[in-house]
Amino acid sequence: MATKTISLELDAYERLRRAKREGESFSGVVRRARFGPADACGSSILSALGEMAVRKSDEEAARRWEESGRGERTISPSAWEGEKAQ
């Protein structure tokens, strides 16, 4: 298997060393690591939030639903009503 020598700053090396399990190689630690997506930056997060925002058409549909009276909350009758405690 081919190898590649890399340089790490001491703090990075210490984190890697602490993550290393008994009998595991540094390559194993790196393979086990999970890195966030490359586009996890402020602008991509704001863009994703914008796509999830309520749209005017959603607000209009909710308003019509409420006005129709079907949006009223009701409470179902209790199945326990009228029964006496034993």
C-alpha positions in Angstrom: 0.0 0.0 0.0 1.3 3.4 -0.9 1.9 6.0 1.9 2.1 9.8 2.0 3.9 11.8 4.6 2.0 14.8 6.0 2.9 17.6 8.4 0.5 18.5 11.2 0.6 21.3 13.7 1.0 20.0 17.3 -2.6 20.7 18.3 -3.9 18.8 15.3 -1.6 15.9 16.0 -2.7 15.8 19.6 -6.4 15.6 18.6 -5.6 12.9 16.1 -3.6 11.0 18.8 -6.4 11.3 21.4 -9.0 10.0 18.8 -6.8 6.9 18.1 -8.1 3.7 19.5 -5.9 0.9 20.8 -4.4 -0.9 17.9 -5.7 1.6 15.4 -3.5 3.3 12.9 -3.6 7.1 12.2 -5.0 6.2 8.8 -7.9 4.4 10.5 -8.6 7.4 12.6 -8.8 9.6 9.5 -11.0 7.1 7.7 -13.4 7.0 10.7 -13.6 10.8 10.8 -16.7 12.6 9.6 -16.3 16.0 8.0 -19.2 18.4 7.4 -20.4 19.1 3.9 -18.2 21.6 2.0 -21.1 24.0 1.5 -21.9 24.3 5.3 -21.3 28.0 5.3 -23.4 31.0 6.3 -24.7 31.8 2.8 -25.7 28.2 2.1 -27.5 27.9 5.4 -29.4 31.2 4.8 -30.3 30.0 1.4 -31.7 26.7 2.8 -33.6 28.6 5.5 -35.1 30.9 2.8 -36.4 27.9 0.9 -38.1 26.6 4.0 -39.8 29.9 4.8 -43.5 30.3 4.6 -44.5 31.5 1.1 -47.3 34.0 0.4 -49.3 31.2 -1.3 -49.0 29.2 2.0 -50.2 32.1 4.0 -53.1 32.7 1.6 -54.2 29.0 1.8 -54.0 29.1 5.6 -56.1 32.2 5.7 -58.8 30.7 3.4 -58.8 27.5 5.6 -59.4 29.6 8.7 -62.1 31.7 7.1 -63.9 28.5 5.9 -64.5 27.5 9.5 -62.8 24.2 9.0 -59.8 25.5 10.9 -61.7 25.6 14.2 -60.2 23.4 16.8 -62.6 20.9 18.3 -62.3 18.6 21.2 -63.5 15.0 20.7 -65.8 13.7 23.3 -64.1 11.6 25.9 -64.6 7.9 25.8 -64.4 7.9 29.6 -67.1 10.5 30.2 -70.1 9.1 32.1 -68.2 6.1 33.5 -67.9 5.9 37.3 -64.6 5.2 39.0 -64.4 1.7 40.4 
